[in-house]
C-alpha cells in the first residue's frame, strides 16, 4: 500500500506551538530574557526593547499586572493557559490574544518560564477546523472513505466502521470488495461495481455523484443496503494523484419505501399541483386516510398562509399553528382538540411533552432522525388511539407545519418503514406548502409593487374635475395583473385621464405597468393630442430595448398587447378628446342622466402596430360623468362584456350621487367574490371654468399692436387685483407677441386664465417651436425666453390643429387663489 504521510503545513499546526507562535522567555522574576521575531511581529516590540523588562509591565492592558504573568506567585509545576486576554501593542492599541505559560528547569538567573501567544481569532479558527475534522472522523453520520491509487482502503471514518461492522485496522490496505460479500452499482450510466468505479475516477478525474450502490457488508451478511455515494479524485498542490475520496449515505429505508409504495408516492405528487394550502392539506388527508392512518390532522404556521417571512424555530419556544385539515374514519374516537380553521398549539411539542406521562418513549428507538418525528403509544381517555405519529413539515431547513397521524382501528403501531413513508408524504406536502408560501409572498410583493406604482394621491383637480377611483386585485391564483390608471395635470387647467391593462400577471406585469404609466406621464407633458401620444407609446413598446432582460435578450411579451385609453378634458372650452389603443370606450353620463359610449375608432393594442390611432373630440356639459375602467370590471367567465356594460351604466345613471358612493356601488354590483381578474375604475365629474376667470384677445400681426396687448393685459390684472404680477405679465406678453410677429404668420391670440396660478397663453398659426438658449455677448436677441423662464413658474409649447400655443404660469399668492 502506498504510504500516507502527515501533511506538514502551518494551517494544521497548533497556533500556540512554540515553532509558530510568538514566544518569550522569562526568568524566575518574570523579566523577559528571550524574545522571538514572531513576538515582535505580533506585539510591535523589537527584542532590544522587550528584553530586560518585566513581562506584566510590558504587556499589561491595565495598570495592574496580568494574572497570567504573576510568575512569582505561580506554582512551578503548573501550565497556565488563557483562551483570550488583552495585551497592549507597542503602538498603544489593545490586542486580543491567547497565551500559554509553561515552567522550565532553570538555574539562578536563567530561563524559568516560556510564554507562547497568538491571535485569539486565529486560535478559535484553528480549533473550529480541528473540531470539524474530528467530527468528520468520529461523529459524522456520513460514510467517508479514502482509497489509495491501487484502489485499497487508506482511511475511513467511524461511520464506515459502523456500517461494515468491523474496525478500520481489519480492512485498511484491502480493496473494499473484500469487505463486502457482494456489491453492485445500480445507477444508470455508471461502472458496474465499486472497484471499476474507483478506477474510472482515478484514470479520468471525473467526479461521480449520486451513485446508488447495493451491497452486503460482512458485518451484516443477512441484509442488503442501498447507499447513495459520490467519489472524486484527490491531488496534491503540484497535481500528483493521491487517491480517491468517497462518501456514502445509507438510503435503504427510503429506497425500499419508494419501491413498495410507488403508487402512493405518485398519488402524493398531486399535492404539488396546486398553490392552495387548504387543498394541499385535503389532498394529504385523502392519501393517508384510511389506508395508512385512521385519522390525520394538518396544522401549518400562519405565515405560510399570509406569505410573511419564515423564521427558524427558537429552542424551547412553542408556536401557534392554524389547523387546515382534520380527517378521520370515525369521529367518535377522535379527540376534539381543535376544528378546522382554529389556532392550535404546536402539536409536535405537545406530543413530546405527552409521552413521558404514558411511560412510553418520546420517539421510536429505530428512528434515525428524532428531530422531526415523534412516535408515541397511548390510549387517552378511551378514544381508542393507540399510536400517534407526528411529523414536522419542513422545507429549506424551516418548519412550515406539523402533520399528525393517528391509529385506532388499524391494530399495528407505526414501525420504522412507515415512519419513513410518513416523512416522504410530509416532505411532498411541505414542498407544496413552501410553494404556496412563496406564491403568497410573491402575490403580496406584486400587489405592493403595483399599489406603489399606481397613483397614491390623485391630484386635486379643483378646476377641471372631481375624481374618485378604485383598484381591486384578483383573488384567484392568477396573481396580480397589470391594470392601472392615472390623472395627469396638463397646462391651461386641462387634465389628462388614462387607464390601461397589461397582458399577464405577476411581478413582470406589475413592473411593465409601472413603466407604461411613467412613459405616459412623460409623453403627456409634451402636450400632444391623444392619438399622437398613443402612437409614440406604441412605437416605444415595439422597440425591443424598451423591456430587456438582464441577459440582454429582449423580452417584450408582457407589454405587447397592452391596452390603453387616453382622455384630455379642457374646463375652459368643455371639450373632451380621447383615443383608444384596443381599450374599452369610457361610459359618459351627462347631466340629464343619459348614458352614452363614445364611438371611438378601434385602434390596435399597444405593441402590435398596424392601424393608426384616431382622436375623437366632443363637448361635454358641466357636471357630466366620465367612467374609465378595465375589462376586469365588466367582464368575467360567467358574464359577457355587454351585460357588464349595461350593469355599469345602470349604476352610474343615478343622478348627482357622490362619486365615492358610485364607486362602492359599482364594485359591489359588478365584482362579487371571488374576483377572477384585476379591475380598475376611475370616475370623474367635469367642471367648467367661470367666464370671469378667462380673458381672450385677438390681434393682427402688427408690431404697433404689442403695446395694445400689454395695456389689455395690465387692465385685466388690475380688474383681478393681481397688480403684483403686472411687470412679469407685460414682459411675457411683449416678448411672446413680438416673437410671433417676427417669426410666425397670421393673427395673434392672447388668453389669460386665472386659476390657482395665472396662465398666459399666446397662440399663432406657425408650427416652429421656440427654444431656450443663452445669448452670447454680441447677440442682439435671444434673451427673451431666458428671462421668461427665470421670472415664471414654468413655460412650454403645445401644438394645435391651426398652429401652436406658448404658455406660461405664474404662482399666485395663496390668499388670491
Number of C-alpha atoms within 10 A of each C-alpha: 13 12 7 10 6 7 9 8 7 10 10 12 14 17 24 20 14 16 14 15 21 24 24 26 24 28 25 19 17 21 25 24 22 17 21 17 15 18 20 19 11 18 21 17 19 15 17 9 13 21 19 15 16 18 25 22 17 19 22 19 19 12 8 9 16 17 12 16 24 13 21 11 9 14 10 15 9 10 12 15 15 13 16 18 18 17 21 18 18 16 9 11 11 16 18 15 19 23 24 20 21 17 22 17 9 12 10 8 12 14 21 22 25 19 25 24 28 26 20 20 14 15 20 15 12 17 14 12 14 15 12 14 13 13 14 18 20 14 13 16 18 17 22 22 21 22 25 24 20 19 23 23 21 24 19 24 22 21 21 23 18 14 16 18 14 16 14 18 10 10 19 16 18 16 18 18 16 12 19 16 14 16 21 15 21 16 14 9 8 16 17 15 17 22 16 14 17 26 17 17 19 24 11 9 16 12 16 17 14 13 21 22 21 19 22 19 22 17 16 14 13 9 10 15 19 23 22 17 21 17 23 19 24 19 13 9 6 6 8 9 16 18 24 26 21 19 18 22 17 18 16 15 17 16 16 16 20 17 11 12 13 12 11 15 18 11 15 23 16 16 25 20 12 16 19 20 22 18 18 27 25 17 20 24 22 15 18 19 17 17 10 17 25 21 26 27 24 29 28 28 20 17 17 25 20 16 19 14 10 14 11 9 12 8 6 7 9 14 15 16 23 23 25 20 22 21 21 19 15 11 12 10 18 20 13 9 7 14 14 15 14 12 17 18 15 19 23 22 15 12 20 18 11 15 18 12 11 13 11 14 15 20 21 20 11 11 17 11 11 14 10 16 26 24 29 25 21 19 14 12 9 10 14 17 22 20 20 23 26 29 26 25 27 21 19 9 9 15 20 27 28 24 28 24 24 26 24 21 16 16 10 10 18 24 14 16 15 15 23 21 22 24 22 17 24 25 18 23 29 29 20 25 30 25 20 23 24 19 21 23 19 17 22 19 16 23 21 15 17 25 16 12 18 19 14 9 8 14 14 12 18 12 19 23 25 17 20 18 20 16 19 18 21 20 14 14 15 14 24 29 27 31 33 29 27 23 22 19 20 16 19 22 21 21 22 23 21 22 25 27 29 25 18 21 21 21 22 18 25 29 20 22 27 21 17 23 21 14 16 21 17 13 16 21 16 14 19 16 21 23 23 17 20 27 18 15 19 22 14 17 24 18 13 13 14 15 20 13 10 7 6 9 11 14 14 19 16 19 29 18 21 28 23 29 25 26 24 24 25 25 21 19 12 18 16 19 18 24 27 30 31 21 25 22 23 25 20 24 23 20 18 12 17 14 19 14 15 14 9 20 16 17 22 21 23 27 22 16 17 10 11 14 23 20 17 17 17 11 12 23 14 17 18 20 28 25 21 24 29 27 20 24 25 23 20 16 8 6 11 11 17 11 13 20 20 13 15 21 21 13 17 26 19 13 14 15 10 12 19 14 10 20 20 12 15 21 20 11 14 21 20 9 10 9 17 20 26 24 25 23 23 24 24 22 22 24 23 18 19 13 9 9 13 15 15 14 13 13 15 14 20 15 14 10 16 20 14 13 20 19 13 16 23 19 14 16 19 14 10 13 11 17 14 12 16 17 11 15 26 19 16 25 23 18 17 24 27 20 15 22 19 12 10 18 15 16 15 22 20 23 18 23 22 24 20 17 19 22 24 24 23 23 25 23 19 17 16 11 12 13 10 13 11 12 13 10 7 6 9 8 11 14 15 19 20 14 15 21 16 10 16 17 14 15 18 18 21 18 20 16 8 11 16 18 21 18 22 25 25 19 16 16 11 8 5 13 11
